[in-house]
Amino acid sequence: MIIIEFILVFGLLLFIHEFGHFIFAKLFKIGVEEFGFGFPPRLAKIGKYKETEITLNWIPFGAFVRLSGEEDPEVPGGYGQASPFARFMTLMGGPLFNLVLGIGIFTVIFMRLGIPDLKTVQVFDVSPNSPAEAAGIEAGDIILSVENEEIQNTDKLASKIKENQGKEISIVLLKPSGETKQIQAIPRTDPPPGEGYLGFTMSNPYRSAAWYEAVPYAFQATGNYAYTLITLPGKLIQGSVSAEEARPVGPVGIFSIYSQARERDVENTTSENPADRLNTLLILAIISVALGFTNLLPIPALDGGRIILLLPEILFRKRVPPKYENMINLVGFVALLALMVIITTMDILKPVVMP
């Protein structure tokens, strides 16, 4: 059952990618001969939208779009006759849709998980034998005010404590029970290394968020994962990331990660921490972002490789001859298939384990 679920879910991510190409091709009036569900060989033709045949294919993964004139620039209204900008945007459509989907999934995650309440400061941890512990400050307390000044951010709290080193100060706390309590404490003038003047660490508690509040955090999370992907080769060369951590995975490896995430969500059904039940959504968001950026790599046959072949025309108005472009893409496609066989073999012989 989990295999069927994975095929449908992973297939949907690939479908979204191809749908992006389809939408942008239509937007720039490039003919689309076929939109296929799954990959050939063809099982059946299930309909037609204008000039586009809608087909069902035997290999149940994702979808594909066959554009008119992809290999022959003489086809009227085809890809080959479109402007460089139209071709560029058509190629970008797939990765863009994957990134938008990733942002959408991250938005749902932050709506369920919550976002930091930047106007509230909460005690995260208290050091043993510190002034904070002696005064009765505990993890989970909310700092309401210091010396009758309202505390609305961590910088304000840190500044207020620092300027009162060696002096007794009044702090008003909101306890997890809902009780308000005023305590007295004296910030140290020479705290131990790694500890603050009072000896506690602080953070912003999480609060529930509407979708429009969650979207900026979703953009940030998408950017963070994209940055991780982009900098991964450099970190691998520097040795800050191991070869195992940077290991590429294929459908088999992705299925292994997906099934482990689903198992964790099932095991954590009764957990009070929302993060424990969001493993599957997080994996889907990461996969969608990875699909978007992986397809933008400058590798022949991928969207990024085809975009690279557009650059001479965009920059110098000199087009790469179609026969060379087709040959480069064919060689790249064969190389990708060979690489996929190697990666799949690794996934089978050495299954991926989620951290």
Secondary structure in CASP SS format (residue, H / E / C, confidence):
PFRMAT SS
TARGET T0000
AUTHOR 0000-0000-0000
METHOD secondary structure of the structure
MODEL  1
M C 1.00
I H 1.00
I H 1.00
I H 1.00
E H 1.00
F H 1.00
I H 1.00
L H 1.00
V H 1.00
F H 1.00
G H 1.00
L H 1.00
L H 1.00
L H 1.00
F H 1.00
I H 1.00
H H 1.00
E H 1.00
F H 1.00
G H 1.00
H H 1.00
F H 1.00
I H 1.00
F H 1.00
A H 1.00
K H 1.00
L H 1.00
F C 1.00
K C 1.00
I C 1.00
G C 1.00
V E 1.00
E E 1.00
E E 1.00
F E 1.00
G E 1.00
F E 1.00
G E 1.00
F E 1.00
P E 1.00
P E 1.00
R E 1.00
L E 1.00
A E 1.00
K E 1.00
I E 1.00
G E 1.00
K E 1.00
Y E 1.00
K C 1.00
E C 1.00
T E 1.00
E E 1.00
I E 1.00
T E 1.00
L E 1.00
N E 1.00
W E 1.00
I E 1.00
P E 1.00
F E 1.00
G E 1.00
A E 1.00
F E 1.00
V E 1.00
R E 1.00
L E 1.00
S C 1.00
G C 1.00
E C 1.00
E C 1.00
D C 1.00
P C 1.00
E C 1.00
V C 1.00
P C 1.00
G C 1.00
G C 1.00
Y H 1.00
G H 1.00
Q H 1.00
A C 1.00
S C 1.00
P H 1.00
F H 1.00
A H 1.00
R H 1.00
F H 1.00
M H 1.00
T H 1.00
L H 1.00
M H 1.00
G H 1.00
G H 1.00
P H 1.00
L H 1.00
F H 1.00
N H 1.00
L H 1.00
V H 1.00
L H 1.00
G H 1.00
I H 1.00
G H 1.00
I H 1.00
F H 1.00
T H 1.00
V H 1.00
I H 1.00
F H 1.00
M H 1.00
R H 1.00
L H 1.00
G C 1.00
I E 1.00
P E 1.00
D C 1.00
L C 1.00
K C 1.00
T C 1.00
V C 1.00
Q E 1.00
V E 1.00
F E 1.00
D E 1.00
V E 1.00
S C 1.00
P C 1.00
N C 1.00
S C 1.00
P H 1.00
A H 1.00
E H 1.00
A H 1.00
A H 1.00
G C 1.00
I C 1.00
E C 1.00
A C 1.00
G C 1.00
D C 1.00
I E 1.00
I E 1.00
L E 1.00
S E 1.00
V E 1.00
E C 1.00
N C 1.00
E E 1.00
E E 1.00
I C 1.00
Q C 1.00
N C 1.00
T H 1.00
D H 1.00
K H 1.00
L H 1.00
A H 1.00
S H 1.00
K H 1.00
I H 1.00
K H 1.00
E C 1.00
N C 1.00
Q C 1.00
G C 1.00
K C 1.00
E C 1.00
I E 1.00
S E 1.00
I E 1.00
V E 1.00
L E 1.00
L E 1.00
K C 1.00
P C 1.00
S C 1.00
G C 1.00
E C 1.00
T E 1.00
K E 1.00
Q E 1.00
I E 1.00
Q E 1.00
A E 1.00
I C 1.00
P C 1.00
R C 1.00
T C 1.00
D C 1.00
P C 1.00
P C 1.00
P C 1.00
G C 1.00
E C 1.00
G C 1.00
Y C 1.00
L C 1.00
G C 1.00
F E 1.00
T E 1.00
M E 1.00
S E 1.00
N C 1.00
P C 1.00
Y E 1.00
R E 1.00
S C 1.00
A C 1.00
A C 1.00
W H 1.00
Y H 1.00
E H 1.00
A H 1.00
V H 1.00
P H 1.00
Y H 1.00
A H 1.00
F H 1.00
Q H 1.00
A H 1.00
T H 1.00
G H 1.00
N H 1.00
Y H 1.00
A H 1.00
Y H 1.00
T H 1.00
L H 1.00
I H 1.00
T H 1.00
L H 1.00
P H 1.00
G H 1.00
K H 1.00
L H 1.00
I H 1.00
Q H 1.00
G C 1.00
S C 1.00
V C 1.00
S C 1.00
A C 1.00
E C 1.00
E C 1.00
A C 1.00
R C 1.00
P C 1.00
V C 1.00
G C 1.00
P H 1.00
V H 1.00
G H 1.00
I H 1.00
F H 1.00
S H 1.00
I H 1.00
Y H 1.00
S H 1.00
Q H 1.00
A H 1.00
R H 1.00
E H 1.00
R H 1.00
D H 1.00
V H 1.00
E H 1.00
N C 1.00
T C 1.00
T C 1.00
S C 1.00
E C 1.00
N C 1.00
P H 1.00
A H 1.00
D H 1.00
R H 1.00
L C 1.00
N H 1.00
T H 1.00
L H 1.00
L H 1.00
I H 1.00
L H 1.00
A H 1.00
I H 1.00
I H 1.00
S H 1.00
V H 1.00
A H 1.00
L H 1.00
G H 1.00
F H 1.00
T H 1.00
N C 1.00
L C 1.00
L C 1.00
P C 1.00
I C 1.00
P C 1.00
A C 1.00
L C 1.00
D H 1.00
G H 1.00
G H 1.00
R H 1.00
I H 1.00
I H 1.00
L H 1.00
L H 1.00
L H 1.00
P H 1.00
E H 1.00
I H 1.00
L H 1.00
F H 1.00
R C 1.00
K C 1.00
R C 1.00
V C 1.00
P C 1.00
P H 1.00
K H 1.00
Y H 1.00
E H 1.00
N H 1.00
M H 1.00
I H 1.00
N H 1.00
L H 1.00
V H 1.00
G H 1.00
F H 1.00
V H 1.00
A H 1.00
L H 1.00
L H 1.00
A H 1.00
L H 1.00
M H 1.00
V H 1.00
I H 1.00
I H 1.00
T H 1.00
T H 1.00
M H 1.00
D H 1.00
I H 1.00
L H 1.00
K C 1.00
P C 1.00
V C 1.00
V C 1.00
M C 1.00
P C 1.00
END
